[in-house]
Amino acid sequence: MIELIVIDVDGTLTDGKVYYSNSGEELKAFNIKDGLMIKSWNILGKKSAIITGRVSDIVEKRARELDITYVYQGVKNKKEILENILQKEGLNHLQVAVVGDDMNDLSMMMLVEESFAVNDANPYVLSKVKHILTKRGGYGAVAEMIEILMKKNGIYNQFIELWEK
């Protein structure tokens, strides 16, 4: 059963574009559907992590809003960070799902059984993952992954019950 989801940011949680205001402030757009599913995953007692190569205050803020368990930014070796999380949580590679879009996500995708890529991911990454999502990065791909995992883990009905109360 999957206990931890690991999510890349740029190109996965976002459309991969970086916007700058006239004052130099960095802007990113996050999909609300992704946010609802991440929050629900956490409410259901599961854990989540962001492991990203870039550093942004916006990512930290979004992660707090969604109660994401682990946030690592400015990461060069994503696999090493994921291995540290697994050790800390006492999890193995069969209990983790990773979603990403580019070559810097590949090392952690290859570490786990349940690897996902957004459908506009790097072609080489697409050739290496177990699941190719139907949605692009920033357009609900993470929500799609979580729904697949909830159904596979038999907790989708619990998710529905969260919102039918």
N, C-alpha and C positions, 0 to 999 in steps of 0.2 A: 504494500500500500504506500502511496506517495504521501510523505509527511512534510516535505519542503519543496517549494517552487523557487527557482532562481531566475531572475529576469534581468536582461540587459535593458538599457534605457534608449539611447539614440538609435533609431531605426527599428526598435521593438516596441517600447512604450510610447515612442514618438514616431513621427514620420521620417525622422532622420535629418530633418532640416534644422539649422540653428539660425535664429533670427536675432538681430541686434537693434536696439532702439538707437536714436540719435545720440543719446547720452552714453551709449556703450553697454547698456544693460542687456544681458542675454535673455531671450524669451524662448519658451518651449510650449507646445500644446500637448496636453494629455487627454486621452479618450476617457470619458466618464464611464462608459461600459466596462473598460478595463478596471477602472477604480472600484466600481461596485463589486466586481467578481473577486478582486484581490482582497477587499475588505471582508467580503463574505467568507472567503477561504480562511482568513484569520479568525473570524468569529466562530467558525466551525472547529477551531482548535488546531488548525494546521499552522505551519510557519512559512514565512516568505523572506526572500532576500533580493536585494538589488546589488549587482556587481557590474560596475561600469568603468570604462576607461577615462571618461572625462569627469571634471569636477564642476558642480553647479549648485548654488544655493537653492535653486528651484527644485531640484531633485530631492534634496533634504526635506524641504517643506512638503512636497507631495508624499514622500515616504512617511512622514509623521501623520499626515491626514489619513493615510491608509493603514496605520499601525503595522508597517512592514518591520519584521523582526530584526533584520540585519541590513545595513546600508554601507557599502564599500565603494568609494569613488577614487578616481585617479589610479586605477589598478592596471598594472602592466601584465601580471600573470594571474589571470582569472582562475585557472585550475588550482593554483596554490591556495588562494583565498577560499575556494569551495572546499578543498580538502580540510582546511582549518575549521570551517563551519561543521562539516561532517563529524570531525573528531569531537568538537565541542558539544554537539547535539547527540552523539552516539548513534549516528545514522550511517547506513551504507549506501552504495551507489544505486541500489534497487529502490530506495525510498525517496529519491530526488528526481525532479523534472527540471530541465533547463530550457529556456527559450531565448533565442538570439537571432542575429541577422548577418553577422560578418565574421571575418577570419579571426578576430581577436576573441570571439566567443567559442571557437571550435575546440580548444583544449578542454574546457569544462563540459561542452556538449559530449565529447568523446568519453568522458569519465562516467557518465550516467547511462542507464538503460532507456529512460524516457527523454529523448531529445526532440525539441521542436524548433522549427524555423518559420518565420513569417514568410508569406509567399513571394515577397520581393527581396528576399535575402540573396546574398552572394551565391552565384550558381554552384560553386564548389561546396559551400556549406549545405546547400539544398541536397547535394548528392550524398552527404554524409549523415544526415539526421534520420531519425526513425519516422518522424511526423512532419509533413509540410502543411501548414495551416492554410485555409482558404483566404484569409484576410492579410492585408499588408500591415506593416508596422505602423502604429499610431491610429489604426482604424478598427480596433477591437480584436486584434489577433491574440492578445494575452487573455482576454475574456473567453475567446474560443478555446484556447488551451485549457483553461481552468474548468470550463464546462465539460470538456472531454475527460479530464482527470476526475471530476466529481462523479460522473456517470460510471467510469471504470472502477472507482473506489467504492461505489455504492452509497454515496452521500448526497446525490443530487436531490433526492426528496427532502433531506434536511435543509438544503439550500432553499428549496421552494417554500418550505414551512417558515423560514426566517421572514419571508416577505408576504405570506398569506395571513399572518396574525392580525 
